[in-house]
Amino acid sequence: MSRTSDNALKTESTRLIKDKVAKYGVTVGGVMVLCALLLIFFYLLYIVKPVFNAPHIEPISEITELTKNYVSVSVEEQNEIAFALTKQGEIDFYSLSGEDAGQLVLTETIPSYNRVTAFNAAAPQQGLFGYINQQSELMIVKPTVKITFPNDKRQLMPYMSFPFGEAAMPLEVDNLFTVDQFSFATEEQSIGLVHQHTDSKVYFTKLEGEEDMFSDEIVWTKNSTELTQVNGKIISTFVSPGLSRVFVVTKTQLYVFDTMDAEEVELLYTVNLVAKSKSGVTITAANLLAGANSMIIGFSNGVLEQWFETNSDEGRDFVKVRQFNMTGEAQGSAIDAIYPEFYRRTFLASTNTGHINLFHTTSEAELWQGQIAQGKINTLSFSPRSNAVISISNNTLDISKVDNEHPEVTWSGLWQEVWYEGYPKADYVWQSSSASDDFESKFSLVPISFGTLKAAMYAMLFAVPIGLSAAIYTAYFMAPNVRKIVKPTVEIMEALPTVILGFLAGLWLAPVIEQHLPGVVLLLILLPIAILLTAFAWHNLPQKIKNMVPQGWDSIILLPIVVLVSYASFSLSPLVELWLFDGNTRLYITNELGINFDQRNSLIVGIAMGFAVIPTIFSIAEDAVFSVPKTLSNGSLALGATQWQTLVKVVLLTASPGIFSAVMMGLGRAVGETMIVLMATGNTPIMDWSIFEGMRTLSANIAVEMPESEVGSSHYRILFLAAFVLFIFTFVVNTIAEFVRQRLREKYSSL
């Protein structure tokens, strides 16, 4: 007896130890899961946070007591050598770093060049500067640096280059007056100039160079046209880098010319920028933004406007898109000058007191305001990487550090409509990259978030009815022997790699459905009818015949019906297509109904992703229905309820928490799915509920674009933000699902 008691005590103590180990093991595992989720959450925040840091400009050094009057200044890419140009044709190179910081390291002069009458700089990204002398001859120079490694030590060697040769290019305009002001741009071996002479006449000249095969000299062909439509005092002139547009800004008006054909220059737009509501206001400054698609106009009342060419109901038009206002101490002051960045849509506006405001057009944001120099700024330039600003004022050259890595990212830009250059109206657009350096990035998360919801919705429309119906029938009506075969078979479908499903959907299913679209529609109509007719016929068969089929196996009868109806639907597809759609359903949908049709569309995604989601919904819902105690259903049947009444009133209500969990788990699977939507859709970020068009989802967008994004760039961090949005979305959905499940469990636990 004592030995039995000892064995019982040992068994009980062993069980207690195992219970404690299991308890602490589960607790530690749960805590580790929570810690992992928190680490993911905070890591995503850590990567995303820099895009919302406030920009800042901070003066870091200055070079004082400049002895020359410089008309332009620039800096090379590493911010180590500055170029300062005089109107007389001298270029001074200043060192900005190292032991020689602040020292003049080299002076270059344009050789054999007569008195200069006009000077101007091309677009910042071209890095070119032009001089026109008293004989109306053009000379273009480009200050630059060469990297050398004497004694294995890196050294920058500044020098002046002549991209179009050292020989001056005569404009040969039949005019006795000299050039008073001009602007220019280049494209390969072509140069476009708009120049005003001292008699106030304005000309556009296009120089096209061709290298002589014998002398290796460049021979220039010139075409010149007088712009007679221009009236009033000219404030600024501009030539787009592609030489396709010329902009002339007067005190009240903007003239836009088409210069694709230099022999037939056409006036496209004459825009009155100073309306009657702006009484006493004049234009004081203007400049083209990077890409030369937008123009920023500055007024005497401290207002800036962005204008660009776009489509309208009446055709092409030049429209005002947005407005900015100087703030701080510069509020209400006249705009003295506008300085754009090299590639982004960021620009600085300055007043004659030296106060500046930093703006970005795409995000419609004022980024910074303050003062970086004492007194009026004579000239200013961004560095090529936009991480520094170099300016000259009061014979002082100032260098300021710019911390402005992500100006295009704001909450409004991510989640609200933005009017992008060339678009007819504000819209939600995702287009993160282009072949052009001056591309205007479009980072709206709305289209890809919409695509995520659209893909999940069509997948759930396909999966939920099938998954739940199959689960209820399998758990409640199916014979145990059949259930043992069906349930594992469906569950093993979940092990299929989604990349295989996406591959089959994109390369096999999409062409099949496109070719037999009427057959698919017939199948959706005929299959439910055939199943109902089969059930009605089975119900009316003699009991003797029905008893020949074992109870619970009668559903097998539907298999040949499904096969026959499917075969018949696809066989009839060509006849229906010829009868109703003139032999081509796709053309009929596109041309007659005006609906876009993509081969890889939402229908394909719904079927393929629904096929992947069905096992999840089926397995959880089937377990929930099957786990309902038999005493409940037997009691209901004993009280006289039918099987259907018992199912609806007792079984489904009791199993409702599990069924709801199954649907939400399926939704979570659909939202996070990547490979199927990546391979079975066109991955076009559009916002359209049409079942015949595709979409781009958050997960697919991350998979597609993360490999090509630059680490630390706005694009890179916004992809992490997209992952954060997906994380939050699934977290919120699962939290709501758990809350609803608990409420359902409390409500129906008393059954």
N, C-alpha and C positions, 0 to 999 in steps of 0.2 A: 504493500500500500504506500509505504513511504517512497519506494522507488518510482512508483507511478506519479506521485506528487512532485518528486524532484524533476521527472521528465516534463511534467506539465509546466512547472515553473521555468525550466530552461527554454521550453518552446515559447512560452509567453514573453520571456525576456528577449529572446531572439527576434520575435515578431515586433516588439517595441523598438528594438534597435533598427530593424529594417524600415519600420514606419518613420522613425526620425530621419534616417538617411534619405528616404524617399521625399519626406516633407522638405528637408533642407535643400535637397537636390533640385526639386521643382521650384522652390523659392529662389535659389541662386540662378537657375536657368531663366526664370521670369524676369528677375532683376537685370540679368545680362541682356536679355532681349530689349527691355526698356532702355537700357544704357546705349545699346546699338542704335536704336531708333533716335534717341536724343543726339548721339554723335552724328548721325546722318543729317539730322535737322540743323544742327549748329554748323556743320561743315558746309552745307549748302548756303546758309546765311553768311558764313565767312567769305565764300567765293563771290556771292552776289553783292554784299554790302558796298564794295568800292564804287559800283556804278551810281550810287546815290550820294557819294561824297560831294560836298560843295566845292566848286572850282575856286581857285585862288591865284592871284598874281602878286609876286613879291620881288621888289628890286633887290638885286644881289651885288652889283658892282657898277662902276661908272668910270668913264675916261673923260677927264676935264681938260679945259683950255685947248679946244680944237681951234686950229688956226685957219681953217677953210670953211666956206659955206657949202655944205653938202646938200644935194637935192634928193638923194636917195641913199638908202642903207639896207644892207641885207647881211645874212650870216649863212655859213655853210652848215651841213647836216649835223656835224658833231658839236656845234656851238663853240668852236675854238678859234675860228678866224672870221672877222667881220669885214665886209666890203662897204666902203663909203665912196660915193661918186659925186664929183662936182659937175657943174654945167659946162665947164671948160674942157671936159674930156679927160680929167684925171681920176684915177681910181686908187684909193689908199686902202691898204690891207692892215688891219689891227689885230694883234694877238689878244685873245680873251682868256687864256689859261696858261698855266706853267710859269716859269721864271720871267718870261717876257710879257706877262699879262699887262695890258694897257699900252703897250709899245707899238709904234708904227713900224711894221716889218718890211713893207714894200710899197713903192709908188709906181704905178704904170700910167703912161700917157698915150692917147690915140696918136699914132704917127701920121705926119703929113696931112693934117686936117685943119681947115680954115675955121674962122670964128663960128661958134655954135649959136644958132638962133632958137633951137627947140630941143627939149630932152623929154624922154618918157620911158617908163618901164613896161615890159609886157606883163602878162599874167604871172603871178608869183611862181607857179610851178614850172614855168619856162625858164626863169632865171636870166632873162635877156634884158638888155638896156640899149635904147636907141638914141642916136644923135643926128640932128639935121643941121647942116651949116648954111652959110649965107648963099651958097650956090645951089641950095636945095638938093644936096647930096646926103644920102642916108648911110650911116655906119652903125652896125649892130655889134655889140661886144657882150661877152659873158665872163664875168669874174668867177674863178673856180679854184680848186685846190687839187693837188696830186699827192698821193700818199707814197712816201718812200721809207726805206728801212736801212739807213746807213748805220753800220756797226750793230745791226739787229735792234735798232732803236727806232720806234715809229716817229715819223716826222711829216708834217703837212707843209707842202710847198705851194704857196699861192702864186697864181699867174693869171694873165688876161688872155682869153681866147677869142677868136673871130670865127663864129660858126658859118658865116657866109662870105668869108674871105676878107683880107685886109684892104681891098680896093673899095672905095666909096661907090655907092650905087646912085646915080643921078635919077631923080624922079621925072625930069623932063616934062614938067607941066608948063604949058605955054602961058606963063604969068610972070610979070615983072616984079611981083611982090615976093618977099621971103615968107617961109613957113613960120607961123606964130606959135602954133601948138599942134600936136599930133598924138596919135596912139597907134599901136601896131600889134600884130600877132603873127606867128609863123606856123607853118605846117610842112614838114619835110623841107623841100627846096622852094617853097612858096612863101611870100611875105605879103600881108595885107595891111594897108595903112589908110587911115582917115586923117586928113590934115587940113588945117585952116590957115589961110594966108593972111597977111596984114591988111589985105583989102576985104576981109571978112568972108571970102568965098571958101567953100568947103568941098574937098575932093576925096574920092576913094580911089586908091591906086593899088593894083595887084601886080607884084613882081614875081615872075616865075623863072627860076634858074635852071639851066641845063649845062652840064660840064662839056666843054669843047674837047673832042676826042684827040685833037692834035696838041693843043697848048695846055690842056688840063685846067684852063681857066673857066670860070662860071660866066655863061652868057645869059643876060637877063632880058626877058620879054616883058614889056610893060603895057598895062591897060589902065586908063584913068578915066573917071567919070565925075562930073561936077554934081554935087548934091544940092540942086537948086531949091529943093523943098524946105530947107532949113531956114528958119527965121529967128531972130533974137540973139542975145549974147549967149555964147556957148560956155557952159560950165565944165563939161567933160565929154570926151568921146572915147568909144571902146570898140575893139574888134574881137569877135569871139575866136578862140584858138583854132577852130575848124575853118575860119575865114568865110563862114556862111552868113554871118550877121554883123551889122554895124549899128551901134547905138550912139545917138547924139542927144545930149541932155542940155537944154537951155534953162533959163531961170523959171520957166513955167511949163515947158513941154518936153516930151520924150519922143524922138523919132527912131523907128526901127526899120532898117533896110535889109533886103535880101541881096546878098552879094555873092551867091553861088556862081553866077555868071558875071564876071567883072565888066563885060561889055554892055550888059543890060541890067543895071542895078535897079531894083524895084523897091519903092516905099511900101512897106507892109502896114505900119501902124503910125498914127500920130496921136499921142495920148496927152490930154491936158491934165497934168499932175496937180495943178493948183486950181481947185474949183472955187466957186463963188463963196463957199462956206469957209474958205481959208483966206479971207481978206487980209492983205498985208503980208502974207506968208510967201516966201520964195524958196526955190531950191538952192541949197548951199553946197551940197556934196552928193556924189554918186559913185558907185563902183559895182563891178560884176562879182558875184560870188564864185567860188570854185565850180568848175564845170561850165561856166558862162551861160547857164540856163536861167539864172535869176539876177535881177538887178535890185540893189538896195539904194533907195533915194532918201537923202537927208534934207530936212527943211530947217528954216530959220527959227521955228518954234520948238525945236528939240524932238520932233517926231521923225521916225524912220519907217519907210514902207517897203515891202517886198513885192515886186512885180515879176511875172513871168508869162510866157506864151503857153496857151492851152487850148483845148477844144471846147467849143460851146455849141449851143443849138444852131447858131447862125454860122458856124465854121470856126476857123482859128481866130483867136483873140488874145490880146495882151491885157492881163487883168491884175488888179491889186489883190493880193492873197492875204496878207497879214500886216499888222502894224506894231511897232515898238516905240517906247517912250524912254527918253533919258531920265534917270533917277538920281537921287542924291543931290550933291551940289551942282551937278550938270543939268538938273531938271529945268526945262524951258529954255535952255541955251541953244544957240544955233549950232548945227552940226558943222564942224570944220573939215573933217576928213573921215573916210571910211576905209578900213584896212581888213581885207579878207584873209583867211587862212589859205594854205596851199591846196588842201584837198577836201576839207570838211566844210560844212555850211556855218561855220563860226566866223564872226567878224567883230572888230573893235570899232567903236565910234568915238571920236574925240571932239572936244570943244576948244575954242581959242584960249581957254584958261588952263588947258592941260588935263582936265578931268576926262576920264574915259569910262565907257560902259562896254561890257563883253556880252554878246548875244549869240544865240544859236537859233536858226530859223526853223528847222524841222521840229524841234521840241518847243518852239515858241517861248523860249525861256531867256530871261535876263540872268546871266551866270555870275557876273561880278561887276562892281562899280567902285571907282576910287581914282587914285592919282599915282603915276609911276615916275613922273618927272616934274620939275619946277618950271612953270610957264608953258607957253604954247609949244606943242609938238610939231617940229618942222617936217619930219619924216619918220616913218615907223614900218617895221616889217616883222612878221612871224618867222620863226625858224622853220625849216622844212618838216621837222617832226612835231611842230606846234607845241613844244615844251619850253619855249623861250620867246621873249619879245625883245627886239633891239630898237632903240629910238634915239633921235637926236633932237635936243632942245637947248636953247641958250648956250650954244657951243659946248654942249656936254653930250657924250654918248653913253646912254644908260642901257644896261642889260638886266632884264627881269625874268625870273623863273615863273613859268606858267604850269600850274597843276590843274589840268583840265582834260583828263583822259576819256571821259565818257559824256560829252555834252549832249549827245543825241538821245540819251536815255532819261526819260522822266515817266512818272506814273501816267500822265495824260498821253504821252506818246505810245506807251505800251497798251493802254486800255481804251483810248478814245480815238475817234476819227482824226486823221491828220491829212492836210492838203499837201501832197508831195508835188515836186516840180513836174510839169507836163501833164498832170492828172486833171480831168475836168472838174473834180470836186473832191472834198475830203472823203477819205475812205480808210477802211481797215486793210492794211497790206503787210504781208511778210515777204521781204526780198532782201536777204542778208548780204549778198555778194554780187559782184559783177566783174567784168574784165577791165573796167576803167578804175583808175585810182581815185578819181573825183566823183565816184558813184555816191548817190544819196541813199544811205542805208535805211531800210524800212523794217522796223522791229516791232510791229504790232503783234501781240500774243493772242489777240482775239480770233483771227482765222484758224490758228492751229488748235486753240482751245475749243472752238466751235467744231473743228474736224474731229477732235477726240470724242466730243459728245455725240456727234452725228454717227460716227463709226460704232460707238457703243450702243446707240439707240437701235440701229438697224440690226446689229448682232443680237440684241436682246429681243427684238420683235420676232426674229427667227428662232432663237434658242428657248425663250421662256415657255411659249405654248407647248413646244415639242418636249422639252425637258421635264416640265411639271406634269404634263399629261402622261408621259411614259413612266415617270416615277410613281404617280398615283395608281396607275393601272398595274404596274409591276408589283407594288407593295400590297395592294388591297384585293385585286381580282385574279392575278396570275397564279397558276398552280405552282406549288413549291419547287417541283422538279424543273419547271421551265424557268422560274426565277433564278435558280442556281446557275443557269446557263446565261440568261440575259444580263443580269446585273454585272458579273465580272467582265462580260464582253463589252458592255457600254463603258465601264470604268477603265478598261484597258485602252480605250480610245484616247483617254487623257494623256497617255504616255507618248502619243504620236508627236514628234517634233513639229513645232509651229512653222519652222522654216519649210518643212515638206508640204504642209497645208498651204502656205503662202505660195510656194513654187507651183503646186498643182492648180491653185486658184488662178494665178496670173497667166500661166502658160497653157493650161488645158481648159479649165472651166470658163474663163472669160471668153475665149473664141467660140466655144460651144454655145454659150448662152447668147452671144451676139448673133450667131448664125441661126439659132433656133429660138429667138425671142418669142414669137407667137406660140411655139410649143410650150414654153415655160408658163406663159399666161394660161394656156389651155389646161396645163397640169394643175395649176392653182385652182382652177374652176372645177375641172372634172374629177379630181381625186377625192375631195370631200363628198361630192355627189355620189360617186361610185361606192365609197365606204358606207354612206348612209343607206344606199339601196341594198348593198350586200347585207348590212345588219338587219334591214327590214325583211329581206328574203329569208335570212337565217331564222329570224324570230317566228316567221310563219311556216317554217318547215315542220313536218310531223315530228312529234317527240321521239319517235323510234329512230329517225335518222339522226337527230341531234345527240341521242344517247350513244351513237357510234363514235363520237369524238369525246375523248376524256375531258372532264371538267377542267377548265383553265387553259386548255389547249386550243380553244376555238379561235383565238386571235391569229393563229397560224394561217387560217383561211385567207386572211387579208393580204398575205405576202404575194401570192400570184395576182391578186387584184391590183396591187400597187404596181407590179411589174408590167402588167398588160396595159393599164391606163397610161403609165409613163411612156411605153413604147408607142401606143396609139397617139398620144399628144405630140410626140416628136415626129412621128410619121406624117401627121396632118399639118405640121408646121409650114412646109412649103406651099401647100394648097391655101391655107389661111392667109399666108403672107401675100400670095399672088391675088387672092380675092379681095382682101381688105386694104393692103398696103402697097399695091402696084408692084409687087415682087421684091421690094427692098424696104424692110421695116426701119432700118437705121436712117435711110434718107428721108423716109416719111416723117419720122419723129423730128429730125433736124430741120427739114425744109418746110413741111406743112404745119407742124405744131410749134416750131421755133424753140425746141428744147435741145440743148447741147447733149450729145451722147458720147461718152468716153467708154472705150472697151473695158477698161478696169474701173469699175464704178462702185457705187454704194451697194448695189445688189450683190455683186461678187463678194464684197467685204462682209456683207450681212450673212451670206451663206457660209463662207469659209470661216469667219470668226465665230459665227453661231455654232458651227460644227465643233469648234474647239471649246466653246463654253458649255455646250450641252452636257458633257460628262460631269462637269462640276455641279451644275444645277441638279442633274439627275441623281447623282450619288448622295448628296446631302438631303435633298427632298425625299428620296426613297427611304433613307434611314429614318427620317423624321416620321413619315407616315407608318412605316413598318413597326416603329417603336411604340406606337400608341397601344396601350394595354388591350389585350383581347377581351378582357372583362367588360370594357366600355362598349365595344362594338357588339359583343354577344348580348349584353344587357339591353342594348337598344333594339337588337333584332328580336329578343325575347318579349319585348313590350309591344311588338307589332310593327315596328318601323321596317321599311324596305331597305335593301342594300344601299340604294342611292341616298335615301334620307339619312341613313346612318353615316354614310360617307360625308355628306355635306354638313349635317348638323353636329356630328360628334367627332369623327376622325380628323377632318380638315381643320376644325377649330382647335383641337388639341395639338395637332401637328403644325399649326400656323407659325409659331416661333421658328421652327426648323425650316419650314418652307420659305419664310421671309429671309432667313439667313442664307438659304441656297440662292435666292434671287440676287441678294446683295453681293455674295461671293462671286456669282457670275458676272455681275456688273463690274466689280473690281477687276476681275480677270480681263474683261473686255476693254476697260479704260486703259489698263497697263499693257495691253498687247502691242508688240512691236513688229515682229517679222511678217505677220500676215498683212497688216495694213501697209507695210513697207513694200511688199512684193505684189500685192493684189490691187493697188490703187495707183493713180498717176502721180500721187504725192504733190498735188497742186493745192496751195493754201487758199482755197476759195470758200466763200460763205454762201452756200446754196443747199437747200434741203432736197434737191432733186435726187431721185434714186438712180438716175442715169449719169450722174457726175461723181467724181471722186472727191478726195479730201486729203489733208495732211494732218496727222495727229501730233500731239506733243512728243510722245515716245518715238515715233518714226522720225520726226524732225531732229531730235537729239541724235539718233543713230546715223542719220544721213550727214548732218553738218558738223558734228563734233570733230571728226577726223581732219576736216579742212579748216577749222577755226584756229586763229592765232591765240596762243596761250596768253591770258591776261587782257585780251581785247574786249571791246564791248560785245561783240558777237559771242565770244567764248563765255562771258559771264551771263549773258542773257539766256544762253542754252542751259546754264545751271539754274537760272531763275525759272525756266520752263520746267526743269526737273523738280524744283521746289514747289511750283504750282501743282504739278502732278502729285507730288507727295502730300501736299495739304489737301488736295481734292479727295484722294483716296482715304486720307486720315479722317476727314470730315464725314465722308460717306459711311465709313466703317463705324465711326462713333454714333452717328444717327441710327445706323442699322442695329447696333448693339442696344441702344436705348429703346428702340421700338420693339426689339425682340424680348427684352426684359419685361416691358409693359404687357406684351402679348402673353408671355409666360405667366405673369401674375394674374392676368385677367382670366385665362382659361385653365389654370392649374387646379381649379376646384371641380372640373368636370370628372 
